[in-house]
Amino acid sequence: MAASAYSAASSGANVVGRSVLRLEDPPLLTGTASFVGDLSFPRQLHMRIVRSAYAHGRVVAIDGAAALAAPGVIAVWTSRDIADLPPIGLRGGLGTAAADAARLTPYLQSGLAQPAISG
């Protein structure tokens, strides 16, 4: 039954009310799953993103001097520092057919806040 439910789920058939084989369950249930938060590498850095508390606000200035002076801080980035990077793209898969991607492209977001905050 589980194999046929899995086949139905992967083919896009209606699986409401049916058991569906979930490939992620065994590692989660046995305690053998790995999570990004569990990774640790030599010289690994961590990142903190600070977002505006105000929707549709206007960023007048960002002064990272206090953050840079804090112990262990390596860098402070603003939108100007990553201006050459493209907007965050769409994930592949469901809902990202070429027509959907073209329709949604105007709504892609930059990696960091721009002078005007939208959303």
Z-matrix of the N, CA and C atoms (Angstrom, degrees):
N
C 1 1.465
C 2 1.518 1 111.27
N 3 1.350 2 116.94 1 -44.07
C 4 1.458 3 119.80 2 -177.74
C 5 1.517 4 111.48 3 -61.90
N 6 1.337 5 117.92 4 -41.33
C 7 1.460 6 120.91 5 -179.72
C 8 1.520 7 110.68 6 -62.78
N 9 1.350 8 117.49 7 -41.08
C 10 1.462 9 119.19 8 179.90
C 11 1.526 10 110.52 9 -70.06
N 12 1.330 11 117.72 10 -33.73
C 13 1.462 12 120.43 11 176.26
C 14 1.516 13 110.09 12 -66.53
N 15 1.344 14 116.29 13 -39.37
C 16 1.462 15 119.73 14 178.04
C 17 1.521 16 110.07 15 -63.76
N 18 1.327 17 117.44 16 -43.30
C 19 1.464 18 121.50 17 179.07
C 20 1.522 19 110.22 18 -60.70
N 21 1.323 20 116.34 19 -41.34
C 22 1.461 21 120.20 20 179.14
C 23 1.518 22 110.70 21 -64.28
N 24 1.348 23 116.48 22 -41.78
C 25 1.457 24 119.95 23 -178.99
C 26 1.514 25 110.95 24 -66.03
N 27 1.334 26 117.24 25 -43.48
C 28 1.452 27 119.81 26 -177.21
C 29 1.516 28 112.15 27 -71.70
N 30 1.320 29 118.07 28 -23.11
C 31 1.463 30 120.45 29 179.62
C 32 1.523 31 111.38 30 -87.35
N 33 1.329 32 117.69 31 -5.22
C 34 1.448 33 121.03 32 179.77
C 35 1.522 34 113.13 33 89.00
N 36 1.348 35 117.85 34 3.43
C 37 1.464 36 120.98 35 179.36
C 38 1.529 37 109.47 36 -67.89
N 39 1.318 38 116.89 37 162.06
C 40 1.457 39 121.81 38 179.83
C 41 1.528 40 109.98 39 -66.73
N 42 1.321 41 117.21 40 123.85
C 43 1.456 42 121.55 41 -179.97
C 44 1.524 43 111.70 42 -115.62
N 45 1.325 44 117.01 43 9.48
C 46 1.449 45 120.24 44 -179.97
C 47 1.524 46 108.88 45 -62.71
N 48 1.327 47 117.12 46 128.86
C 49 1.452 48 122.37 47 179.22
C 50 1.518 49 114.09 48 83.61
N 51 1.327 50 117.90 49 5.65
C 52 1.462 51 121.61 50 -179.99
C 53 1.525 52 109.76 51 -116.42
N 54 1.321 53 115.88 52 154.91
C 55 1.462 54 120.77 53 171.49
C 56 1.517 55 108.03 54 -74.06
N 57 1.314 56 116.06 55 136.37
C 58 1.460 57 121.20 56 -179.93
C 59 1.515 58 108.13 57 -125.04
N 60 1.319 59 117.52 58 128.00
C 61 1.449 60 122.17 59 177.94
C 62 1.529 61 109.11 60 -67.35
N 63 1.321 62 116.49 61 121.65
C 64 1.456 63 122.07 62 179.33
C 65 1.521 64 107.79 63 -106.83
N 66 1.310 65 116.44 64 114.36
C 67 1.455 66 121.38 65 -175.71
C 68 1.523 67 112.67 66 -66.61
N 69 1.323 68 117.87 67 -24.63
C 70 1.468 69 120.50 68 -177.32
C 71 1.531 70 112.96 69 -81.19
N 72 1.319 71 119.23 70 -13.20
C 73 1.463 72 121.08 71 -174.83
C 74 1.532 73 115.83 72 -65.47
N 75 1.327 74 120.97 73 -47.85
C 76 1.471 75 118.97 74 -176.15
C 77 1.540 76 114.02 75 -53.57
N 78 1.340 77 120.44 76 -48.53
C 79 1.466 78 117.96 77 178.76
C 80 1.535 79 112.92 78 -64.06
N 81 1.333 80 116.92 79 -35.69
C 82 1.467 81 119.82 80 179.59
C 83 1.525 82 111.11 81 -67.91
N 84 1.314 83 116.63 82 -41.77
C 85 1.461 84 120.78 83 -176.44
C 86 1.529 85 113.34 84 -76.16
N 87 1.324 86 117.05 85 -23.84
C 88 1.469 87 120.45 86 -178.91
C 89 1.525 88 112.60 87 -99.01
N 90 1.333 89 117.03 88 -0.80
C 91 1.459 90 119.88 89 178.24
C 92 1.517 91 113.94 90 76.63
N 93 1.316 92 118.21 91 17.13
C 94 1.465 93 121.25 92 -179.20
C 95 1.525 94 112.85 93 -104.06
N 96 1.323 95 117.97 94 3.07
C 97 1.466 96 121.32 95 -178.75
C 98 1.526 97 110.20 96 -69.09
N 99 1.330 98 115.61 97 148.94
C 100 1.461 99 122.14 98 175.02
C 101 1.521 100 108.80 99 -109.84
N 102 1.329 101 116.13 100 141.98
C 103 1.448 102 121.60 101 179.82
C 104 1.525 103 108.78 102 -124.91
N 105 1.312 104 117.69 103 154.14
C 106 1.460 105 121.69 104 179.99
C 107 1.526 106 110.24 105 -55.58
N 108 1.321 107 117.09 106 -38.72
C 109 1.460 108 120.70 107 179.56
C 110 1.518 109 113.96 108 -64.67
N 111 1.330 110 116.99 109 -15.78
C 112 1.464 111 121.43 110 178.86
C 113 1.521 112 112.62 111 -86.04
N 114 1.328 113 117.80 112 -13.04
C 115 1.457 114 121.00 113 -176.59
C 116 1.524 115 110.98 114 -74.75
N 117 1.307 116 115.56 115 141.70
C 118 1.462 117 120.86 116 177.38
C 119 1.525 118 108.29 117 -148.98
N 120 1.311 119 116.35 118 124.94
C 121 1.449 120 122.37 119 -179.41
C 122 1.523 121 109.28 120 -125.42
N 123 1.333 122 117.74 121 153.60
C 124 1.463 123 119.50 122 175.11
C 125 1.532 124 110.01 123 -59.09
N 126 1.304 125 117.08 124 140.11
C 127 1.474 126 124.40 125 178.57
C 128 1.537 127 112.65 126 61.72
N 129 1.315 128 116.66 127 22.61
C 130 1.466 129 121.84 128 179.95
C 131 1.517 130 110.35 129 -68.25
N 132 1.316 131 116.05 130 137.32
C 133 1.465 132 121.92 131 175.33
C 134 1.525 133 109.10 132 -107.15
N 135 1.312 134 116.68 133 157.33
C 136 1.460 135 122.78 134 175.41
C 137 1.520 136 107.44 135 -117.88
N 138 1.319 137 115.79 136 154.53
C 139 1.456 138 120.49 137 -176.37
C 140 1.522 139 110.04 138 -125.82
N 141 1.304 140 115.89 139 143.60
C 142 1.464 141 122.27 140 176.43
C 143 1.510 142 108.01 141 -124.92
N 144 1.327 143 117.10 142 126.69
C 145 1.456 144 121.43 143 177.00
C 146 1.524 145 108.09 144 -102.68
N 147 1.314 146 115.99 145 127.57
C 148 1.469 147 121.27 146 178.33
C 149 1.523 148 106.90 147 -107.39
N 150 1.307 149 115.84 148 123.21
C 151 1.463 150 121.13 149 -178.59
C 152 1.534 151 110.06 150 -106.88
N 153 1.307 152 115.06 151 158.61
C 154 1.453 153 120.64 152 178.96
C 155 1.525 154 110.47 153 -66.91
N 156 1.297 155 115.08 154 143.63
C 157 1.465 156 120.68 155 175.14
C 158 1.534 157 110.71 156 -84.07
N 159 1.337 158 116.62 157 -3.93
C 160 1.458 159 121.17 158 -174.67
C 161 1.522 160 110.94 159 -121.57
N 162 1.331 161 116.51 160 119.40
C 163 1.461 162 120.91 161 175.55
C 164 1.524 163 109.20 162 -69.88
N 165 1.301 164 117.19 163 142.86
C 166 1.463 165 123.68 164 177.53
C 167 1.530 166 111.67 165 58.94
N 168 1.324 167 116.45 166 28.61
C 169 1.463 168 120.42 167 178.55
C 170 1.514 169 111.45 168 -79.08
N 171 1.315 170 115.78 169 175.37
C 172 1.458 171 122.06 170 177.13
C 173 1.519 172 107.57 171 -121.95
N 174 1.326 173 116.06 172 121.25
C 175 1.460 174 120.42 173 179.80
C 176 1.523 175 107.28 174 -80.35
N 177 1.327 176 116.40 175 115.60
C 178 1.460 177 121.37 176 -179.29
C 179 1.523 178 110.01 177 -88.22
N 180 1.325 179 116.61 178 -42.57
C 181 1.463 180 120.45 179 179.99
C 182 1.520 181 109.10 180 -161.11
N 183 1.318 182 114.88 181 152.72
C 184 1.456 183 121.20 182 174.22
C 185 1.522 184 106.41 183 -128.41
N 186 1.313 185 115.67 184 119.75
C 187 1.457 186 120.91 185 178.93
C 188 1.520 187 107.49 186 -112.99
N 189 1.316 188 116.08 187 108.02
C 190 1.450 189 121.23 188 -178.29
C 191 1.513 190 114.13 189 -92.10
N 192 1.338 191 118.60 190 8.65
C 193 1.465 192 121.89 191 -175.62
C 194 1.531 193 112.45 192 -59.30
N 195 1.317 194 118.01 193 -44.42
C 196 1.468 195 120.48 194 -179.01
C 197 1.528 196 110.43 195 -64.80
N 198 1.326 197 116.56 196 -41.11
C 199 1.465 198 119.71 197 178.53
C 200 1.524 199 110.65 198 -64.58
N 201 1.324 200 117.43 199 -43.72
C 202 1.464 201 120.75 200 179.73
C 203 1.521 202 112.09 201 -63.76
N 204 1.328 203 116.94 202 -27.45
C 205 1.466 204 120.79 203 180.00
C 206 1.524 205 112.50 204 -79.97
N 207 1.326 206 117.44 205 -13.29
C 208 1.466 207 120.75 206 -178.54
C 209 1.530 208 110.19 207 -72.20
N 210 1.334 209 117.07 208 145.12
C 211 1.466 210 120.20 209 -179.14
C 212 1.532 211 112.11 210 -59.34
N 213 1.315 212 117.03 211 133.95
C 214 1.449 213 122.86 212 175.86
C 215 1.511 214 115.64 213 85.44
N 216 1.327 215 118.34 214 -7.25
C 217 1.467 216 120.40 215 -179.90
C 218 1.526 217 108.85 216 -78.68
N 219 1.313 218 115.83 217 126.65
C 220 1.460 219 122.43 218 -177.56
C 221 1.528 220 111.31 219 -96.73
N 222 1.335 221 117.30 220 -38.15
C 223 1.464 222 120.77 221 -175.80
C 224 1.516 223 110.80 222 -155.80
N 225 1.316 224 115.61 223 156.73
C 226 1.463 225 123.80 224 171.67
C 227 1.521 226 105.63 225 -129.43
N 228 1.333 227 116.52 226 124.45
C 229 1.459 228 121.15 227 -179.59
C 230 1.515 229 110.01 228 -112.28
N 231 1.317 230 115.83 229 143.47
C 232 1.459 231 122.57 230 171.61
C 233 1.527 232 107.37 231 -123.30
N 234 1.315 233 117.02 232 177.55
C 235 1.469 234 120.26 233 -179.05
C 236 1.526 235 111.03 234 -60.48
N 237 1.307 236 118.47 235 -30.59
C 238 1.471 237 120.40 236 178.78
C 239 1.529 238 111.23 237 -65.09
N 240 1.336 239 116.35 238 -33.03
C 241 1.462 240 120.02 239 -178.78
C 242 1.524 241 112.72 240 -70.59
N 243 1.320 242 116.91 241 -24.25
C 244 1.471 243 119.76 242 -178.47
C 245 1.528 244 111.23 243 -121.59
N 246 1.326 245 116.72 244 27.73
C 247 1.469 246 121.47 245 -176.17
C 248 1.520 247 112.64 246 -59.13
N 249 1.329 248 118.20 247 -27.83
C 250 1.462 249 120.91 248 -177.51
C 251 1.530 250 113.41 249 -82.15
N 252 1.324 251 118.15 250 -8.05
C 253 1.464 252 120.49 251 179.59
C 254 1.523 253 109.67 252 -79.99
N 255 1.336 254 117.26 253 141.99
C 256 1.474 255 119.38 254 178.87
C 257 1.526 256 110.56 255 -71.71
N 258 1.351 257 117.10 256 164.66
C 259 1.469 258 120.09 257 176.33
C 260 1.526 259 110.44 258 -60.75
N 261 1.328 260 115.51 259 161.06
C 262 1.450 261 120.98 260 177.84
C 263 1.528 262 107.95 261 -66.17
N 264 1.319 263 116.65 262 126.22
C 265 1.459 264 121.52 263 -176.45
C 266 1.512 265 112.79 264 -81.63
N 267 1.322 266 115.19 265 179.03
C 268 1.459 267 122.29 266 177.71
C 269 1.515 268 109.19 267 -87.54
N 270 1.319 269 116.93 268 144.96
C 271 1.462 270 120.70 269 173.85
C 272 1.516 271 109.14 270 -70.33
N 273 1.316 272 116.30 271 146.23
C 274 1.456 273 120.18 272 176.66
C 275 1.513 274 110.25 273 -70.73
N 276 1.298 275 117.00 274 162.77
C 277 1.453 276 120.60 275 175.53
C 278 1.503 277 112.56 276 109.52
N 279 1.321 278 115.05 277 -148.61
C 280 1.453 279 122.80 278 -173.46
C 281 1.530 280 112.06 279 -53.91
N 282 1.297 281 116.10 280 127.96
C 283 1.460 282 121.02 281 174.39
C 284 1.512 283 114.48 282 82.43
N 285 1.345 284 118.42 283 6.57
C 286 1.457 285 119.15 284 -179.12
C 287 1.529 286 111.51 285 -117.99
N 288 1.307 287 116.57 286 36.69
C 289 1.460 288 120.36 287 173.66
C 290 1.522 289 107.90 288 -60.79
N 291 1.311 290 117.44 289 160.93
C 292 1.464 291 121.58 290 -176.88
C 293 1.534 292 111.70 291 -52.50
N 294 1.328 293 117.19 292 -42.12
C 295 1.474 294 120.35 293 -179.87
C 296 1.525 295 110.75 294 -64.67
N 297 1.343 296 116.96 295 -40.58
C 298 1.464 297 120.05 296 178.60
C 299 1.523 298 110.40 297 -65.94
N 300 1.330 299 117.03 298 -43.19
C 301 1.464 300 120.71 299 -179.09
C 302 1.521 301 110.04 300 -61.09
N 303 1.322 302 117.49 301 -43.70
C 304 1.460 303 120.91 302 179.54
C 305 1.532 304 110.81 303 -63.32
N 306 1.315 305 116.34 304 -40.09
C 307 1.469 306 121.16 305 -178.76
C 308 1.532 307 111.03 306 -68.80
N 309 1.339 308 117.23 307 -34.71
C 310 1.459 309 121.17 308 -175.09
C 311 1.531 310 114.09 309 -91.43
N 312 1.327 311 118.28 310 -11.76
C 313 1.463 312 121.77 311 -176.62
C 314 1.533 313 113.60 312 -52.45
N 315 1.332 314 120.38 313 -40.82
C 316 1.471 315 118.80 314 179.67
C 317 1.528 316 114.04 315 -62.20
N 318 1.336 317 117.16 316 -15.80
C 319 1.454 318 120.74 317 -176.46
C 320 1.526 319 113.65 318 -101.43
N 321 1.337 320 117.47 319 4.60
C 322 1.462 321 120.17 320 178.09
C 323 1.520 322 109.09 321 -62.62
N 324 1.328 323 116.44 322 148.88
C 325 1.455 324 120.99 323 -176.39
C 326 1.520 325 111.15 324 -109.02
N 327 1.319 326 115.35 325 149.03
C 328 1.457 327 119.93 326 174.97
C 329 1.533 328 108.02 327 -75.92
N 330 1.306 329 116.46 328 163.63
C 331 1.461 330 121.14 329 -178.62
C 332 1.509 331 113.25 330 -65.61
N 333 1.315 332 118.10 331 -33.66
C 334 1.468 333 122.53 332 -179.87
C 335 1.515 334 109.16 333 -133.18
N 336 1.329 335 116.36 334 160.98
C 337 1.464 336 121.62 335 -177.12
C 338 1.516 337 111.58 336 -58.83
N 339 1.294 338 114.73 337 139.67
C 340 1.468 339 123.22 338 175.53
C 341 1.534 340 107.53 339 -94.37
N 342 1.324 341 118.05 340 174.61
C 343 1.478 342 119.24 341 179.63
C 344 1.518 343 114.02 342 -52.05
N 345 1.329 344 118.76 343 -30.50
C 346 1.466 345 120.89 344 174.45
C 347 1.512 346 107.64 345 -113.32
N 348 1.311 347 116.79 346 130.42
C 349 1.462 348 121.94 347 -178.90
C 350 1.505 349 107.78 348 -96.51
N 351 1.334 350 116.84 349 126.05
C 352 1.462 351 119.55 350 177.09
C 353 1.520 352 108.56 351 -118.25
N 354 1.287 353 116.21 352 157.59
C 355 1.453 354 119.98 353 175.58
C 356 1.437 355 111.72 354 110.03
